[in-house]
């Protein structure tokens, strides 16, 4: 029996360490589309992206095409912040003023730090908030707040999701995908790092690069739940359209650099360019929105904790957003990424990343680690292994998160196990003389598991989510 347990530990990687992952920094389940690495059986089809997005009818915009563009997402993870009324504004992406509500409707009430301001603008304006319960993800678009401490405005509210859920859906209007998962976060893409350890989101020029379906339903694919309302007759309608017969290239497609490509031979000139190449090969990126003009770009964080462009400029000395006309090393690296991308044609709900979703072993990168407390600040090491605590007492809990039933593996056959809820109330206490103990909890939530042996005491966090 013990030999079988040892085999399981070898086959199913768990993240090392006292460092689990903070769901605010690395959200959603390990099998979410945002966290699932590409599978070794992924099938790659042409994406036909070019290094220079073009519109022959708009030579000025072509000349100044962003490479990369950046769709900034407001990510406000402050559940204890003052509550802010979000009023309805129907302006959306017309020429009106988003600062002014257009009627008396209250769309939502969300926690926002008093000093956080988003002036009137015409961007996508995806906004994500954590509800006062600390775990519910609230999303709207486009978010505007023109006066500190005052109300905000938006056009649309989207269904709430849990931070421990798969987190697929959200407030990207072109695809229905999340404005939280897949975002390049503040703290990522920094010198000395390998690259973001999750799938990214990209925005492309749909008129040039997407397949021209004959209906809206024909213009998107899983995991997208929609396409732009104007997609019919617009997607793939440019005179230089590259995918007029390529049904793989739709809103929601997963793009990646094929596994057989040596990214060291791509000729990358910058550190962040090489990091993105690594991420795009290991995890890929989902098409989530149209740029409505010649461009190629990513989605990144703006928040009360900082913003990606300020961090990037401070780290590297050049701007995150670049343009073809400037011909900089950073711009050229993004052109190389464009050309290297392919569509993972066998990506689906049952085969996330191009292989069986329940196969977490044959992936190009380790699976995401177990959750820690929201706000803990922990980000696990990418190395796999057994979790150890400060006293070197080896304890494993699996599965975690669990649907209620879980196992505790111990290094000794004599231990006291105490389970408490987040308020410290004792839920279970047992004395065990077995190396493996099976327990079940009836209610969703975050729990602490305290294990005491002659070697010392260790604590584990356990998530129950049915």
C-alpha positions as CSV (number, residue, x, y, z in Angstrom):
1,X,0.0,0.0,0.0
2,X,2.8,2.4,0.9
3,X,4.5,1.7,-2.4
4,X,1.3,2.7,-4.3
5,X,1.2,6.0,-2.4
6,X,4.8,6.7,-3.4
7,X,4.0,6.1,-7.0
8,X,1.1,8.6,-6.8
9,X,3.4,11.3,-5.4
10,X,5.8,10.8,-8.3
11,X,3.2,11.0,-11.0
12,X,1.1,13.9,-9.8
13,X,3.2,17.0,-9.4
14,X,2.6,19.4,-6.6
15,X,4.2,22.8,-6.2
16,X,7.1,23.0,-3.8
17,X,7.0,24.9,-0.7
18,X,5.7,26.9,1.9
19,X,4.8,29.1,-1.1
20,X,1.4,28.2,-2.5
21,X,-0.3,30.8,-4.7
22,X,-2.3,33.8,-3.7
23,X,-5.5,33.7,-5.8
24,X,-5.4,37.5,-6.1
25,X,-2.0,37.2,-7.8
26,X,-2.7,34.0,-9.7
27,X,-6.5,33.4,-9.8
28,X,-8.7,30.6,-10.8
29,X,-8.5,26.8,-10.8
30,X,-5.4,24.9,-12.0
31,X,-7.5,23.5,-14.8
32,X,-8.9,26.9,-15.9
33,X,-8.1,27.9,-19.5
34,X,-6.0,30.6,-18.0
35,X,-3.8,28.2,-16.1
36,X,-3.6,25.0,-18.1
37,X,-0.3,24.6,-19.9
38,X,-0.2,23.4,-23.5
39,X,-0.5,19.6,-23.9
40,X,2.2,17.6,-25.7
41,X,-0.4,16.4,-28.2
42,X,-1.5,19.9,-29.2
43,X,-2.1,20.2,-33.0
44,X,-1.0,23.4,-34.6
45,X,-2.6,25.1,-37.6
46,X,-1.6,28.3,-39.4
47,X,-2.6,31.6,-37.8
48,X,-1.3,33.7,-40.6
49,X,-0.5,36.7,-38.5
50,X,1.9,39.2,-40.1
51,X,4.5,41.3,-38.4
52,X,2.9,44.5,-39.8
53,X,-0.9,44.7,-39.4
54,X,-2.1,46.5,-42.5
55,X,-5.1,48.3,-44.0
56,X,-4.4,49.6,-47.5
57,X,-7.4,52.0,-47.1
58,X,-5.8,53.5,-44.0
59,X,-2.1,54.1,-44.8
60,X,-1.6,56.5,-41.8
61,X,-2.9,54.0,-39.2
62,X,-0.8,51.2,-40.9
63,X,2.3,53.4,-40.6
64,X,1.6,53.9,-36.9
65,X,0.3,50.4,-36.1
66,X,0.9,49.5,-32.4
67,X,3.3,46.6,-32.0
68,X,2.4,45.8,-29.3
69,X,-0.7,47.6,-28.3
70,X,-2.0,47.2,-24.7
71,X,-5.6,46.7,-23.6
72,X,-5.4,47.9,-20.0
73,X,-7.7,46.2,-17.6
74,X,-8.7,47.8,-14.3
75,X,-8.1,45.1,-11.6
76,X,-9.2,46.4,-8.2
77,X,-8.6,43.7,-5.5
78,X,-9.6,45.7,-2.5
79,X,-12.6,44.0,-0.8
80,X,-12.4,46.2,2.3
81,X,-12.3,49.5,0.3
82,X,-15.2,51.9,0.5
83,X,-18.2,50.8,-1.6
84,X,-18.8,52.8,-4.8
85,X,-22.0,53.1,-6.7
86,X,-21.6,52.3,-10.4
87,X,-24.2,54.2,-12.3
88,X,-25.4,53.5,-15.8
89,X,-23.9,55.4,-18.7
90,X,-25.0,54.5,-22.2
91,X,-22.2,56.4,-23.9
92,X,-20.1,53.3,-24.4
93,X,-17.7,53.8,-27.3
94,X,-19.5,56.8,-28.9
95,X,-18.4,60.4,-28.7
96,X,-20.2,61.2,-25.4
97,X,-18.9,61.8,-21.9
98,X,-18.5,58.6,-19.9
99,X,-18.2,60.6,-16.7
100,X,-21.9,61.5,-16.7
101,X,-24.7,59.0,-15.9
102,X,-27.4,58.9,-18.5
103,X,-30.2,57.8,-16.1
104,X,-30.8,56.9,-12.5
105,X,-30.0,53.2,-12.8
106,X,-27.5,51.8,-10.4
107,X,-25.6,49.0,-12.2
108,X,-23.6,47.7,-9.3
109,X,-21.9,48.6,-6.0
110,X,-18.2,47.6,-5.8
111,X,-15.3,48.2,-3.4
112,X,-13.0,50.8,-4.8
113,X,-10.2,52.8,-3.0
114,X,-11.4,56.4,-2.6
115,X,-8.5,57.8,-4.6
116,X,-8.8,55.5,-7.7
117,X,-9.7,57.5,-10.7
118,X,-10.4,56.5,-14.4
119,X,-10.9,59.7,-16.5
120,X,-13.2,59.8,-19.5
121,X,-11.7,57.8,-22.4
122,X,-12.7,55.6,-25.3
123,X,-10.8,52.4,-24.4
124,X,-12.4,49.0,-23.7
125,X,-12.3,49.8,-20.0
126,X,-12.7,46.2,-18.6
127,X,-12.9,46.4,-14.8
128,X,-12.6,43.6,-12.2
129,X,-13.4,43.9,-8.5
130,X,-13.3,41.6,-5.5
131,X,-16.5,41.7,-3.6
132,X,-16.5,42.4,0.2
133,X,-16.7,38.6,0.8
134,X,-13.1,38.5,-0.6
135,X,-13.7,35.7,-3.1
136,X,-16.4,36.9,-5.6
137,X,-15.2,38.4,-8.8
138,X,-17.3,41.3,-10.1
139,X,-16.8,42.6,-13.7
140,X,-18.2,45.5,-15.7
141,X,-17.3,47.5,-18.9
142,X,-16.4,50.3,-19.6
143,X,-15.5,51.5,-16.2
144,X,-15.0,55.3,-15.5
145,X,-14.6,57.2,-12.3
146,X,-13.8,60.9,-12.9
147,X,-13.9,62.2,-9.3
148,X,-12.1,60.7,-6.3
149,X,-14.4,59.2,-3.7
150,X,-17.4,59.7,-6.0
151,X,-19.6,57.4,-8.0
152,X,-18.4,55.5,-11.1
153,X,-20.2,54.7,-14.4
154,X,-20.4,51.8,-16.7
155,X,-22.5,50.4,-19.6
156,X,-22.6,46.7,-18.8
157,X,-22.4,44.4,-15.8
158,X,-21.3,40.8,-16.3
159,X,-22.1,37.6,-14.3
160,X,-20.1,37.2,-11.1
161,X,-17.7,34.3,-10.8
162,X,-15.7,32.8,-7.9
163,X,-12.0,33.3,-7.6
164,X,-11.5,29.6,-7.2
165,X,-13.7,28.7,-10.3
166,X,-12.5,28.2,-13.8
167,X,-12.9,31.9,-14.4
168,X,-13.5,31.7,-18.1
169,X,-16.3,34.2,-18.6
170,X,-16.2,38.0,-18.2
171,X,-16.2,41.4,-19.6
172,X,-14.4,41.3,-22.9
173,X,-17.1,42.5,-25.2
174,X,-15.6,40.8,-28.3
175,X,-15.4,37.3,-26.8
176,X,-17.3,37.2,-23.5
177,X,-14.0,36.1,-21.8
178,X,-12.6,37.3,-18.5
179,X,-11.0,40.7,-17.9
180,X,-9.0,39.1,-15.0
181,X,-7.7,35.8,-16.1
182,X,-4.9,36.0,-18.7
183,X,-4.0,39.6,-17.9
184,X,-0.2,40.4,-17.6
185,X,-0.1,41.4,-14.0
186,X,1.9,44.0,-12.2
187,X,4.9,42.0,-10.8
188,X,5.1,39.9,-14.0
189,X,7.4,40.4,-17.0
190,X,10.2,41.7,-14.8
191,X,14.0,41.2,-15.1
192,X,15.2,37.9,-13.8
193,X,11.9,36.1,-14.4
194,X,11.1,33.3,-16.8
195,X,7.8,34.6,-18.0
196,X,4.2,34.7,-16.8
197,X,3.1,31.2,-15.8
198,X,-0.4,31.4,-17.3
199,X,-2.1,31.8,-20.6
200,X,-2.2,35.4,-22.0
201,X,-4.9,37.3,-23.9
202,X,-4.2,39.0,-27.2
203,X,-6.1,41.6,-29.3
204,X,-5.8,41.5,-33.0
205,X,-7.1,43.3,-36.1
206,X,-10.2,41.2,-36.8
207,X,-10.7,42.9,-40.2
208,X,-7.4,41.4,-41.4
209,X,-6.8,38.3,-39.3
210,X,-10.1,36.6,-38.4
211,X,-12.2,34.2,-40.5
212,X,-15.3,35.9,-42.1
213,X,-18.2,33.8,-40.8
214,X,-21.6,34.2,-42.3
215,X,-23.2,34.6,-38.8
216,X,-22.2,35.8,-35.4
217,X,-22.2,32.2,-34.2
218,X,-19.8,31.3,-37.0
219,X,-17.4,33.9,-35.9
220,X,-16.3,32.6,-32.5
221,X,-15.2,29.3,-31.0
222,X,-14.8,27.9,-27.5
223,X,-14.1,29.2,-24.9
224,X,-15.5,32.5,-26.4
225,X,-19.2,32.8,-25.9
226,X,-19.7,35.5,-28.5
227,X,-18.2,37.6,-31.3
228,X,-18.5,41.3,-31.9
229,X,-22.0,42.4,-33.0
230,X,-20.5,43.9,-36.1
231,X,-18.5,40.8,-36.9
232,X,-20.6,39.6,-39.9
233,X,-19.3,41.5,-42.9
234,X,-16.4,43.0,-41.0
235,X,-14.2,40.1,-39.8
236,X,-11.8,39.1,-42.6
237,X,-13.1,41.8,-44.9
238,X,-9.8,43.7,-45.5
239,X,-8.4,43.5,-49.0
240,X,-5.3,42.0,-47.4
241,X,-7.2,39.5,-45.2
242,X,-5.1,36.5,-44.4
243,X,-7.7,33.9,-43.2
244,X,-10.6,34.1,-45.6
245,X,-10.8,30.3,-45.7
246,X,-9.1,29.5,-42.4
247,X,-11.9,28.5,-40.0
248,X,-9.4,27.9,-37.2
249,X,-8.9,31.7,-36.7
250,X,-11.9,32.9,-34.8
251,X,-12.6,35.0,-31.7
252,X,-11.6,32.7,-28.8
253,X,-8.9,30.8,-30.7
254,X,-5.9,29.7,-28.6
255,X,-2.7,30.7,-30.2
256,X,0.8,29.3,-29.2
257,X,4.3,28.9,-30.5
258,X,4.6,25.3,-31.4
259,X,6.4,23.0,-29.0
260,X,9.0,21.9,-31.7
261,X,10.2,25.5,-32.1
262,X,13.4,26.4,-30.3
263,X,12.6,29.9,-29.0
264,X,16.3,30.6,-28.7
265,X,16.4,30.6,-32.5
266,X,13.7,33.3,-32.9
267,X,16.3,36.1,-32.7
268,X,14.7,37.8,-29.7
269,X,16.5,41.0,-28.8
270,X,15.0,41.9,-25.5
271,X,14.5,40.3,-22.1
272,X,10.7,40.8,-22.0
273,X,10.4,39.5,-25.6
274,X,12.1,36.3,-24.6
275,X,9.8,35.9,-21.6
276,X,6.7,36.3,-23.7
277,X,8.1,33.7,-26.2
278,X,8.5,31.3,-23.3
279,X,4.9,31.9,-22.0
280,X,3.4,31.8,-25.5
281,X,5.0,28.4,-26.1
282,X,4.2,26.9,-22.7
283,X,0.7,28.3,-22.2
284,X,-0.4,30.2,-25.3
285,X,-2.8,33.2,-25.6
286,X,-6.5,33.5,-26.3
287,X,-7.9,36.0,-28.9
288,X,-10.3,38.1,-26.8
289,X,-11.0,41.4,-28.7
290,X,-10.7,43.3,-31.9
291,X,-8.3,46.3,-32.1
292,X,-10.5,48.1,-34.6
293,X,-7.5,49.2,-36.6
294,X,-4.1,47.7,-37.6
295,X,-2.5,46.5,-34.4
296,X,-1.4,43.5,-32.3
297,X,-1.3,43.5,-28.6
298,X,-1.8,42.0,-25.1
299,X,-4.0,42.7,-22.1
300,X,-2.4,44.1,-18.9
301,X,-3.1,45.4,-15.5
302,X,-3.9,48.9,-14.3
303,X,-4.9,49.0,-10.6
304,X,-4.7,50.7,-7.3
305,X,-1.5,48.8,-6.7
306,X,0.2,50.1,-9.8
307,X,0.2,49.6,-13.5
308,X,2.1,47.5,-15.9
309,X,3.4,50.3,-18.2
310,X,5.0,52.2,-15.4
311,X,6.6,49.1,-14.1
312,X,7.8,48.1,-17.5
313,X,9.4,51.5,-18.3
314,X,11.2,51.6,-14.9
315,X,12.5,48.0,-15.5
316,X,13.7,48.3,-19.1
317,X,13.9,52.0,-20.0
318,X,11.5,51.8,-22.9
319,X,7.8,52.0,-23.3
320,X,5.6,48.9,-23.2
321,X,3.4,50.2,-26.1
322,X,5.4,50.5,-29.3
323,X,4.7,51.2,-33.0
324,X,6.0,49.6,-36.2
325,X,7.4,53.0,-37.5
326,X,9.8,53.2,-34.6
327,X,11.6,49.9,-35.5
328,X,12.9,49.3,-32.0
329,X,14.2,45.9,-30.7
330,X,11.1,45.6,-28.5
331,X,8.8,46.2,-31.5
332,X,10.8,43.7,-33.7
333,X,10.5,41.1,-30.9
334,X,6.7,41.4,-31.0
335,X,6.7,41.1,-34.8
336,X,8.7,37.8,-34.3
337,X,6.1,36.6,-31.8
338,X,3.2,37.4,-34.2
339,X,4.8,35.4,-37.0
340,X,5.7,32.4,-34.8
341,X,2.2,31.9,-33.4
342,X,-0.1,29.1,-34.6
343,X,-3.6,28.0,-33.7
344,X,-4.0,25.1,-31.3
345,X,-6.7,23.5,-33.4
346,X,-7.7,20.8,-30.9
347,X,-8.3,23.1,-28.0
348,X,-11.8,22.4,-26.5
349,X,-13.5,22.1,-23.1
350,X,-12.5,18.4,-23.0
351,X,-9.0,19.0,-24.4
352,X,-7.8,22.3,-22.9
353,X,-4.4,23.2,-24.4
354,X,-4.7,20.4,-27.0
355,X,-4.9,17.3,-24.9
356,X,-7.3,15.6,-22.4
357,X,-8.2,18.1,-19.8
358,X,-7.9,15.5,-17.1
359,X,-4.3,14.8,-18.2
360,X,-2.3,17.1,-16.0
361,X,1.0,15.2,-16.5
362,X,1.8,15.5,-20.2
363,X,2.0,19.3,-20.3
364,X,4.7,21.7,-21.4
365,X,4.9,23.3,-17.9
366,X,3.9,22.3,-14.4
367,X,0.3,22.8,-13.2
368,X,-0.5,25.7,-11.0
369,X,0.0,25.2,-7.3
370,X,-2.6,24.9,-4.6
371,X,-4.2,28.1,-3.3
372,X,-3.1,30.0,-0.2
373,X,-5.1,32.8,1.5
374,X,-6.3,35.7,-0.7
375,X,-3.9,38.5,-0.2
376,X,-1.1,36.2,1.2
377,X,1.3,37.4,-1.5
378,X,2.6,33.9,-2.1
379,X,3.6,32.7,-5.6
380,X,4.8,29.1,-5.7
381,X,8.0,28.0,-7.3
382,X,7.6,26.4,-10.8
383,X,9.5,23.3,-9.5
384,X,7.5,20.3,-8.6
385,X,7.8,18.3,-5.4
386,X,6.4,17.6,-2.0
387,X,5.4,20.5,0.2
388,X,7.5,20.9,3.4
389,X,7.1,23.3,6.3
390,X,9.6,25.0,8.5
391,X,10.0,22.0,10.8
392,X,10.7,19.6,7.8
393,X,7.5,17.7,8.6
394,X,6.3,16.3,5.3
395,X,2.5,16.4,4.9
396,X,0.5,16.1,1.8
397,X,-3.2,16.9,1.3
398,X,-4.8,15.8,-2.0
399,X,-6.8,16.7,-3.9
400,X,-6.7,20.4,-2.9
401,X,-9.0,22.1,-3.8
402,X,-11.3,19.2,-3.0
403,X,-15.0,18.6,-3.6
404,X,-15.3,17.6,0.0
405,X,-13.4,14.3,0.3
406,X,-9.6,14.5,0.7
407,X,-6.6,12.5,1.9
408,X,-3.8,13.4,4.3
409,X,-0.5,11.6,3.8
410,X,1.8,11.6,6.8
411,X,5.4,10.6,7.4
412,X,4.5,8.8,10.6
413,X,1.7,6.5,11.8
414,X,0.8,8.5,14.9
415,X,-0.5,12.0,14.6
416,X,-3.2,14.4,15.8
417,X,-5.2,16.2,13.1
418,X,-7.3,19.2,13.8
419,X,-9.4,21.0,11.1
420,X,-10.7,24.5,11.7
421,X,-12.6,27.0,9.6
422,X,-11.3,30.5,8.8
423,X,-12.7,31.9,12.1
424,X,-10.7,29.3,14.1
425,X,-13.7,27.2,15.0
426,X,-12.8,23.5,15.3
427,X,-14.6,21.3,12.8
428,X,-12.9,18.0,13.2
429,X,-10.2,16.5,15.5
430,X,-8.9,12.9,15.2
431,X,-6.0,10.8,16.5
432,X,-4.7,8.6,13.7
433,X,-2.3,5.7,13.7
434,X,-2.3,5.4,9.9
435,X,0.0,7.0,7.3
436,X,-3.0,7.9,5.1
437,X,-6.1,9.4,6.5
438,X,-9.3,10.0,4.5
439,X,-11.6,12.9,5.7
440,X,-14.7,14.6,4.3
441,X,-16.1,18.1,4.9
442,X,-19.6,19.0,4.0
443,X,-19.4,22.8,3.2
444,X,-17.5,24.9,0.7
445,X,-14.9,27.2,2.2
446,X,-11.3,27.7,3.3
447,X,-10.1,25.5,6.1
448,X,-6.9,24.9,8.1
449,X,-5.5,21.5,8.7
450,X,-3.2,21.3,11.7
451,X,-1.0,18.1,12.0
452,X,1.0,17.4,15.1
453,X,3.5,14.5,15.5
454,X,6.6,14.0,17.6
455,X,8.5,15.7,14.8
456,X,6.6,19.0,15.2
457,X,3.4,20.7,14.0
458,X,2.6,21.9,10.5
459,X,-0.4,23.7,9.0
460,X,-2.0,23.3,5.6
461,X,-4.7,25.4,3.9
462,X,-7.5,23.4,2.3
463,X,-10.1,24.6,-0.2
464,X,-13.5,22.8,-0.4
465,X,-15.3,23.8,-3.6
466,X,-18.1,21.7,-5.0
